[in-house]
Amino acid sequence: MDTQTIITLLTIAVVLLSTVVVVILGIAIAILLKIRKIANNIDGVLQNLVQASEWLTPTKVLGQIVNIFRK
């Protein structure tokens, strides 16, 4: 093989590998963004659950019932 062929083949290999690396990085970023969105949704659900469980504590429920009958 002459050096021109070797240089051409190495250039093609570098371009292909660079393309693969860029595609893999893009896929990784997309997956991380989706995971972040899911985590934000889970956080919102957990906040709602905390508020609901806080409101349903027996002392708060009984206190509200007592306040209704006092008025």
CNS distance restraints for C-alpha pairs under 8 A (distance, minus, plus):
assign (resid   1 and name CA) (resid   5 and name CA) 6.58 0.50 0.50
assign (resid   1 and name CA) (resid   6 and name CA) 7.08 0.50 0.50
assign (resid   2 and name CA) (resid   6 and name CA) 6.69 0.50 0.50
assign (resid   3 and name CA) (resid   7 and name CA) 6.06 0.50 0.50
assign (resid   4 and name CA) (resid   8 and name CA) 6.18 0.50 0.50
assign (resid   5 and name CA) (resid   9 and name CA) 6.14 0.50 0.50
assign (resid   6 and name CA) (resid  10 and name CA) 6.09 0.50 0.50
assign (resid   7 and name CA) (resid  11 and name CA) 6.05 0.50 0.50
assign (resid   8 and name CA) (resid  12 and name CA) 6.23 0.50 0.50
assign (resid   9 and name CA) (resid  13 and name CA) 6.18 0.50 0.50
assign (resid  10 and name CA) (resid  14 and name CA) 6.14 0.50 0.50
assign (resid  11 and name CA) (resid  15 and name CA) 6.18 0.50 0.50
assign (resid  12 and name CA) (resid  16 and name CA) 6.12 0.50 0.50
assign (resid  13 and name CA) (resid  17 and name CA) 6.10 0.50 0.50
assign (resid  14 and name CA) (resid  18 and name CA) 6.00 0.50 0.50
assign (resid  15 and name CA) (resid  19 and name CA) 6.13 0.50 0.50
assign (resid  16 and name CA) (resid  20 and name CA) 6.21 0.50 0.50
assign (resid  17 and name CA) (resid  21 and name CA) 6.16 0.50 0.50
assign (resid  18 and name CA) (resid  22 and name CA) 6.22 0.50 0.50
assign (resid  19 and name CA) (resid  23 and name CA) 6.17 0.50 0.50
assign (resid  20 and name CA) (resid  24 and name CA) 6.10 0.50 0.50
assign (resid  21 and name CA) (resid  25 and name CA) 6.13 0.50 0.50
assign (resid  22 and name CA) (resid  26 and name CA) 6.16 0.50 0.50
assign (resid  23 and name CA) (resid  27 and name CA) 6.20 0.50 0.50
assign (resid  24 and name CA) (resid  28 and name CA) 6.10 0.50 0.50
assign (resid  25 and name CA) (resid  29 and name CA) 6.14 0.50 0.50
assign (resid  26 and name CA) (resid  30 and name CA) 6.18 0.50 0.50
assign (resid  27 and name CA) (resid  31 and name CA) 6.16 0.50 0.50
assign (resid  28 and name CA) (resid  32 and name CA) 6.16 0.50 0.50
assign (resid  29 and name CA) (resid  33 and name CA) 6.17 0.50 0.50
assign (resid  30 and name CA) (resid  34 and name CA) 6.31 0.50 0.50
assign (resid  31 and name CA) (resid  35 and name CA) 6.18 0.50 0.50
assign (resid  32 and name CA) (resid  36 and name CA) 6.12 0.50 0.50
assign (resid  33 and name CA) (resid  37 and name CA) 6.25 0.50 0.50
assign (resid  34 and name CA) (resid  38 and name CA) 6.22 0.50 0.50
assign (resid  35 and name CA) (resid  39 and name CA) 6.07 0.50 0.50
assign (resid  36 and name CA) (resid  40 and name CA) 6.16 0.50 0.50
assign (resid  37 and name CA) (resid  41 and name CA) 6.30 0.50 0.50
assign (resid  38 and name CA) (resid  42 and name CA) 6.18 0.50 0.50
assign (resid  39 and name CA) (resid  43 and name CA) 6.07 0.50 0.50
assign (resid  40 and name CA) (resid  44 and name CA) 6.25 0.50 0.50
assign (resid  41 and name CA) (resid  45 and name CA) 6.30 0.50 0.50
assign (resid  42 and name CA) (resid  46 and name CA) 6.10 0.50 0.50
assign (resid  43 and name CA) (resid  47 and name CA) 6.14 0.50 0.50
assign (resid  44 and name CA) (resid  48 and name CA) 6.32 0.50 0.50
assign (resid  45 and name CA) (resid  49 and name CA) 6.19 0.50 0.50
assign (resid  46 and name CA) (resid  50 and name CA) 6.10 0.50 0.50
assign (resid  47 and name CA) (resid  51 and name CA) 6.26 0.50 0.50
assign (resid  48 and name CA) (resid  52 and name CA) 6.11 0.50 0.50
assign (resid  49 and name CA) (resid  53 and name CA) 6.01 0.50 0.50
assign (resid  50 and name CA) (resid  54 and name CA) 5.95 0.50 0.50
assign (resid  51 and name CA) (resid  55 and name CA) 6.15 0.50 0.50
assign (resid  52 and name CA) (resid  56 and name CA) 6.22 0.50 0.50
assign (resid  53 and name CA) (resid  57 and name CA) 6.46 0.50 0.50
assign (resid  55 and name CA) (resid  60 and name CA) 6.55 0.50 0.50
assign (resid  55 and name CA) (resid  61 and name CA) 7.30 0.50 0.50
assign (resid  56 and name CA) (resid  60 and name CA) 6.77 0.50 0.50
assign (resid  56 and name CA) (resid  61 and name CA) 6.15 0.50 0.50
assign (resid  57 and name CA) (resid  61 and name CA) 6.27 0.50 0.50
assign (resid  58 and name CA) (resid  62 and name CA) 5.99 0.50 0.50
assign (resid  59 and name CA) (resid  63 and name CA) 5.89 0.50 0.50
assign (resid  60 and name CA) (resid  64 and name CA) 6.14 0.50 0.50
assign (resid  61 and name CA) (resid  65 and name CA) 6.27 0.50 0.50
assign (resid  62 and name CA) (resid  66 and name CA) 6.11 0.50 0.50
assign (resid  63 and name CA) (resid  67 and name CA) 6.13 0.50 0.50
assign (resid  64 and name CA) (resid  68 and name CA) 6.20 0.50 0.50
assign (resid  65 and name CA) (resid  69 and name CA) 6.48 0.50 0.50
assign (resid  66 and name CA) (resid  70 and name CA) 6.14 0.50 0.50
assign (resid  67 and name CA) (resid  71 and name CA) 6.44 0.50 0.50
